[in-house]
């Protein structure tokens, strides 16, 4: 389980444009995975769930499914 900063730094920086974009998606994307635990005030997520979400989300400006 990882926080969003750790997830971005270690797993998602090549898929998601920025930590801010990841935080925005947490609040606005209904498909964003829910937290599984908390460490202090920080929500923790399964790294695999975040990777799957990032890989499967539609890309802006993409209309060709291939």
C-alpha positions as CSV (number, residue, x, y, z in Angstrom):
1,X,0.0,0.0,0.0
2,X,1.3,3.4,-1.0
3,X,0.3,7.1,-0.8
4,X,-0.2,9.1,-3.9
5,X,3.2,10.7,-3.9
6,X,5.0,7.4,-3.4
7,X,2.8,5.8,-6.1
8,X,3.6,8.6,-8.6
9,X,7.3,8.6,-7.8
10,X,7.8,4.8,-7.9
11,X,5.1,3.4,-10.2
12,X,3.2,6.0,-12.2
13,X,5.5,8.8,-13.4
14,X,5.9,7.3,-16.8
15,X,2.1,6.9,-17.2
16,X,0.6,10.0,-15.4
17,X,1.8,13.5,-16.3
18,X,2.1,14.8,-12.7
19,X,1.4,14.2,-9.1
20,X,-1.2,17.1,-9.4
21,X,-2.9,15.2,-12.2
22,X,-3.1,12.2,-10.0
23,X,-4.6,14.2,-7.1
24,X,-7.1,15.8,-9.5
25,X,-8.1,12.4,-10.8
26,X,-8.6,11.1,-7.2
27,X,-11.3,13.8,-6.7
28,X,-12.9,13.9,-10.1
29,X,-12.6,10.4,-11.8
30,X,-15.3,8.0,-10.7
31,X,-13.1,5.1,-11.8
32,X,-10.2,6.1,-9.6
33,X,-9.6,3.3,-7.1
34,X,-10.7,3.9,-3.5
35,X,-8.3,4.0,-0.6
36,X,-7.7,0.7,1.3
37,X,-6.2,2.2,4.5
38,X,-4.9,5.4,6.1
39,X,-1.5,6.4,7.5
40,X,-2.1,9.5,9.7
41,X,-4.0,11.8,7.3
42,X,-2.7,10.1,4.2
43,X,-4.9,7.7,2.3
44,X,-3.2,4.5,1.1
45,X,-3.9,2.7,-2.1
46,X,-2.9,-0.6,-3.7
47,X,-0.1,0.1,-6.1
48,X,-1.5,-2.5,-8.5
49,X,-4.9,-0.9,-8.5
50,X,-3.5,2.5,-9.3
51,X,-1.3,1.0,-12.1
52,X,-4.4,-0.7,-13.6
53,X,-6.4,2.5,-13.4
54,X,-3.7,4.5,-15.1
55,X,-3.2,2.0,-17.8
56,X,-6.9,1.6,-18.6
57,X,-8.0,5.2,-18.5
58,X,-8.8,6.9,-21.7
59,X,-6.3,9.4,-23.0
60,X,-7.3,13.0,-23.8
61,X,-7.5,13.6,-27.5
62,X,-7.5,10.0,-28.4
63,X,-10.3,8.8,-30.7
64,X,-8.7,5.8,-32.3
65,X,-9.2,2.7,-30.1
66,X,-6.0,1.1,-31.5
